[in-house]
Amino acid sequence: MENLVKIGSTNVTSKKIGLGTNKVGGHNLFDNLKDEDGYAVVKEAIDKGITTLDTAYMYGAGRSEEIIGDVIKDYDRSKLVIATKAAQDPDNDLKNNNSPEFLKDAVDKALKRLKTDYIDIFYIHFPDEKTPKNEAVAALNELKQAGKIRAIGVSNFSLDQIKEANKDSLVDIVEDNYSLLHRDAEKELFPYLKKNNISFVPYFPLASGLLTGKYSAADYKKFTQFSQAQFKDVISAIDKVRKIAEKYDATVAQVILAWYMKNPDISIVIPGARKPEQVDQNVKSLDVELGNTDYHAIDEAFDL
């Protein structure tokens, strides 16, 4: 499955699977992370053919970007798609800041950490409370015209905020929480994005590990967002995927990732990895050519 997807109306293209790098240098987010593992994960991803790397300032206060910058200087930059994000202001207790001045400065600092002269996709990571969203995007468009970024994204914005940000039709891509267990985006967000030619990237596609199939009904206390009865339904849906996965000689996680890649509303899926072997497992999802019947069976199983 080598087909490339185009990001919005830009010239940025990506494979359907990338690497989420919050576990690369994200010491503020996860315990017991080792930088050497982060370096190994990024290198393994590129060596295995993953070209899109999704990072953010908040992953280790720039450390993730630094690690990626160190690794990519040994590769052909033109074949990589680097996405990063900023909003949290280190000079103001990490409060969200979408002001044009902050965003322009954040891009310049990210470029230095990434050791590159352009960023393929730059997202406003979170909305602030006061900046008009179209003004924030207009500032990013200036950077796009200057060649510092190639595509404009927003993340964690409500649909109304996305519409405000896209007043001048300048938003290329949206990244938000979406998975087979968190499907609110299907109702209103996806139709809007499709109508406006805006790409979509889900984060937490494996629902913090729940959709890997490694949990049983007895583990419901670890997932407080579900009642015991709801969790039982989730495990039942995963068991249906397990039967489908056996047909493809694949894991539950690989089949779930293949489902996202087949979903026309999703541009790129970006599972994370703490160790290089997890990258290898994720890449194997590219070999799963999910049939239409199985795709719809999975869709229905998670109509919870």
Secondary structure as GFF3:
##gff-version 3
##sequence-region A 1 304
A	DSSP	beta_strand	5	6	.	.	.	ID=ss1
A	DSSP	beta_strand	13	14	.	.	.	ID=ss2
A	DSSP	beta_strand	19	20	.	.	.	ID=ss3
A	DSSP	alpha_helix	35	47	.	.	.	ID=ss4
A	DSSP	beta_strand	52	54	.	.	.	ID=ss5
A	DSSP	alpha_helix	63	72	.	.	.	ID=ss6
A	DSSP	three_ten_helix	77	79	.	.	.	ID=ss7
A	DSSP	beta_strand	81	86	.	.	.	ID=ss8
A	DSSP	beta_strand	88	89	.	.	.	ID=ss9
A	DSSP	beta_strand	95	96	.	.	.	ID=ss10
A	DSSP	alpha_helix	100	114	.	.	.	ID=ss11
A	DSSP	beta_strand	119	124	.	.	.	ID=ss12
A	DSSP	alpha_helix	133	145	.	.	.	ID=ss13
A	DSSP	beta_strand	149	155	.	.	.	ID=ss14
A	DSSP	alpha_helix	159	165	.	.	.	ID=ss15
A	DSSP	beta_strand	173	177	.	.	.	ID=ss16
A	DSSP	three_ten_helix	184	186	.	.	.	ID=ss17
A	DSSP	alpha_helix	189	195	.	.	.	ID=ss18
A	DSSP	beta_strand	199	203	.	.	.	ID=ss19
A	DSSP	three_ten_helix	207	212	.	.	.	ID=ss20
A	DSSP	three_ten_helix	217	222	.	.	.	ID=ss21
A	DSSP	alpha_helix	228	247	.	.	.	ID=ss22
A	DSSP	alpha_helix	252	262	.	.	.	ID=ss23
A	DSSP	alpha_helix	276	283	.	.	.	ID=ss24
A	DSSP	three_ten_helix	284	287	.	.	.	ID=ss25
A	DSSP	alpha_helix	292	301	.	.	.	ID=ss26
###
